[in-house]
Amino acid sequence: MQIKINKIFDYAAIVSGLILFSLAILTFCDVFGRRFLNSPVAGTIEIVEFGIALVAFLAMPRAFFLNAHVSADFIKNVAISKLQTFITIFRFFLMLIIMSFVAYGTTKEAFAFFENKRVTIDLELSFYPFYFATAVAMWLSVLAIVLWFINSISERKNK
């Protein structure tokens, strides 16, 4: 079970990288077309806006699960075991509460966009598929936070 969940987080990160690579190619083609062919790619700004959000939120579950966020640990080398456990529990609740609210809000917004059928200006793309994809990625982050916490606590018990 654990290995399958790891794979899901890895695949989400791979998809995130592929989207980022595609956005880089799209941006290059847009700039090249605008500069040398006097014909930019239509809708580049819309696609890049949605794509960057997907890149960020699809990469997050893996970072949460591996505890690989960029951070400044001021009290990392504290030798007191109970304080380290308290910090881990505090981080868990803080991350879980924030990501749950964000995931819930995005899911609610995705359903609202689904009902009102809003589209983008240039390409007339529906908003809701992007919001649903982002919401799924955020719920994966919530799952990753829970699994990280379980792994952290079990490692502390084994020590």
MODAQUI-V790374 format. One record per residue. RES is the residue in one small letter. PHI is phi in degrees with one decimal (NA if undefined). BURIAL is + if it has 24 or more other ideal C-beta (glycine too) atoms within 12 Angstrom, else -. Layout:
BEGIN
{{RES,PHI,BURIAL} {RES,PHI,BURIAL}}
END
This chain:
BEGIN
{{m,NA,-} {q,-60.7,-} {i,-67.3,-} {k,-65.7,-} {i,-66.8,-} {n,-55.9,-} {k,-63.2,-} {i,-62.0,+} {f,-65.4,+} {d,-64.9,-} {y,-64.2,-} {a,-61.9,+} {a,-67.9,+} {i,-65.1,-} {v,-60.8,+} {s,-59.9,+} {g,-64.7,-} {l,-66.2,-} {i,-64.1,+} {l,-62.6,-} {f,-62.3,-} {s,-64.0,-} {l,-66.2,+} {a,-65.0,-} {i,-63.5,-} {l,-60.5,+} {t,-64.8,-} {f,-60.4,-} {c,-63.0,-} {d,-65.3,+} {v,-66.8,-} {f,-62.3,-} {g,-63.9,-} {r,-68.7,-} {r,-79.3,-} {f,-100.4,-} {l,-109.7,-} {n,55.0,-} {s,-147.1,-} {p,-71.0,-} {v,-77.1,-} {a,-68.4,-} {g,80.3,-} {t,-58.8,+} {i,-62.1,-} {e,-63.4,+} {i,-65.5,+} {v,-66.4,+} {e,-59.3,+} {f,-67.3,+} {g,-64.0,+} {i,-65.0,+} {a,-62.5,+} {l,-63.8,+} {v,-58.6,+} {a,-63.7,+} {f,-79.5,+} {l,-77.4,+} {a,-82.9,+} {m,-62.2,+} {p,-57.5,+} {r,-65.4,+} {a,-65.1,+} {f,-63.7,+} {f,-64.6,+} {l,-87.7,-} {n,53.5,-} {a,-109.3,-} {h,-71.3,-} {v,-74.6,-} {s,-151.4,-} {a,-111.1,-} {d,-94.9,-} {f,-83.3,-} {i,-125.2,-} {k,-70.9,-} {n,-94.3,-} {v,-75.0,-} {a,-83.2,-} {i,-80.2,-} {s,-63.1,-} {k,-66.6,-} {l,-68.0,-} {q,-62.8,-} {t,-64.7,-} {f,-61.1,-} {i,-62.6,-} {t,-62.8,+} {i,-65.9,-} {f,-62.3,-} {r,-61.0,+} {f,-58.9,+} {f,-64.9,-} {l,-63.1,-} {m,-65.2,+} {l,-63.5,+} {i,-64.7,-} {i,-64.0,-} {m,-67.7,+} {s,-66.2,-} {f,-63.9,-} {v,-65.4,+} {a,-64.8,+} {y,-62.8,-} {g,-62.8,-} {t,-68.7,+} {t,-63.8,+} {k,-62.3,-} {e,-66.7,-} {a,-62.7,+} {f,-65.9,-} {a,-65.2,-} {f,-66.9,+} {f,-64.3,-} {e,-74.0,-} {n,-92.6,-} {k,57.4,-} {r,-69.4,-} {v,-130.6,-} {t,-75.3,-} {i,-75.7,-} {d,-74.4,-} {l,-94.3,-} {e,55.8,-} {l,-82.5,-} {s,-69.6,-} {f,-74.0,+} {y,-62.1,+} {p,-62.8,-} {f,-68.8,+} {y,-67.9,+} {f,-65.2,+} {a,-63.4,+} {t,-66.8,+} {a,-64.1,+} {v,-61.8,+} {a,-63.0,+} {m,-69.4,+} {w,-67.3,+} {l,-63.0,+} {s,-64.4,+} {v,-61.9,+} {l,-61.6,+} {a,-64.0,+} {i,-63.8,+} {v,-63.4,+} {l,-66.7,+} {w,-60.2,+} {f,-63.3,+} {i,-61.2,-} {n,-64.1,-} {s,-64.4,+} {i,-67.3,-} {s,-66.9,-} {e,-66.5,-} {r,-66.1,-} {k,-68.4,-} {n,-70.7,-} {k,-74.7,-}}
END
